[in-house]
C-alpha cells in the first residue's frame, strides 16, 4: 500500500473531484499524506480555463514529476499533448473518469503509464470522499454543459450535460450533513442547465434540498445567463427559504451584445440586467457575482465601454476579471488577437472600477448585526458568511461550523470585519 499526495486547482467541481479521488484512494487501502515530500505517488487535479492557470499547472506538473505522477482533471482531457510534453511518463485521469482512479494509481505505482480520459459510467454522486473543509459539503449535481463558447475549453474537457438524479443528490447531501457539514455547495460546470436532460430543473432541485430536515445552508453555484431565462422566476422564489444563501454567480463576460454573440454565449446584456433586477427587487441585499473577460479578439473600444457601463449600472458585488487568453482547441484562438498592451489598459480600468464598487458596497454593511456561519480558517483569521454570503472575518475565538451573532465594525474592498455580538 502506498502513500498518496493529492492536490487540486480551479473551480469547486475540481476540488470536489479531488475529495472523491482521495476517498477512493483510502478505500483502496492506500494512505493520504499532506505533502509531496512524504509521498510514493502524486496526484494533481488540474484546471486549464486560462493561460495563466495552465502555466501554473505545467509548473506544478514539472515539480511533482520527480515521483510517479497522475495528472487528473481538465488539462489532460483538453491538452493531452501538453501534459506529455512536460511529463512524458505521467498517467492521466479525465474529469469524468473517476471510476478508474484506483486502476490508474495502481498501474502507475508499478511503473507503467496509463491513460484514462474516456468517460466512465460511474456517477459522482455517492462516491466516498475526504473533505477539504469539514464544514462544507461540495456536491456535484451534474457534469458537462450545453454551451459552445468560442473561448472556453470546458466543453472539450467535460463534454455534454449529464445531470444527476435529485434523489441521489439528496442522499449525498444527507450524508454530508450526517458527517458534520453545515454548508452545502451545489456545483457543476453550469448549474443553470441542470436537469434539462432528465426533465427537471434547478429550482425543483433547490426546493427539494431545503426540505431536508436539518440545520444547514445551501450555496447555489455558478450558472450561465442563457439558461436562466426559463428558470429565473422559480429560482428567485426558491431563495425565499432561509436555508439558501442570497447569492448568485452569473458570468456575463461582456456588456456588448456583439461580443457576446461572437463568444457564442447565448445571452444578451439585458438577460444579465434582468436577473440582477429581479434578484434585488425580491432581496435588496442580494449578492451578485459575475465574470468579465476583457480583450476578446473582436472587442472594440466601444464594446469595452459597454462592459464598463454595464458594471456601473448593475454594480455586482464580486467581479472575477480575466484578460482574454487564447486556449488551444477553441474557436477564438484562431482569430486575430488584440495587442497585449491594449488588453492590459482595459483590464486596469475594469480592475479599478470593481475595487471601487466593492468597497462602496461593503461600507454599507458596517453596523449590520446578524447570524454568521463560520466555515473557513485563513491567514487573516476565521472567516464566516452571513445570509448574503458576504465574507466576514473576526479575531474572536470561533470554531469552524459554529453560528454566532456578529456585528460588522469595518469593511475593505474584499471583505467585512466584525466582532462576536453574543
Beta strands, then each sheet from edge to edge (+ up, - down):
strand 1: 3-8
strand 2: 31-32
strand 3: 41-46
strand 4: 68-73
strand 5: 91-93
strand 6: 115-116
strand 7: 136-140
strand 8: 142-143
strand 9: 162-163
strand 10: 183-187
strand 11: 217-220
strand 12: 247-249
strand 13: 287-294
strand 14: 318-323
strand 15: 369-378
strand 16: 381-385
strand 17: 391-394
strand 18: 403-411
strand 19: 416-420
sheet 1: 2+ 1+ 3+ 4+ 5+ 6+
sheet 2: 7+ 10+ 11+
sheet 3: 8+ 9-
sheet 4: 12+ 13+ 14+
sheet 5: 15+ 16- 17+ 19+ 18- 15+
end
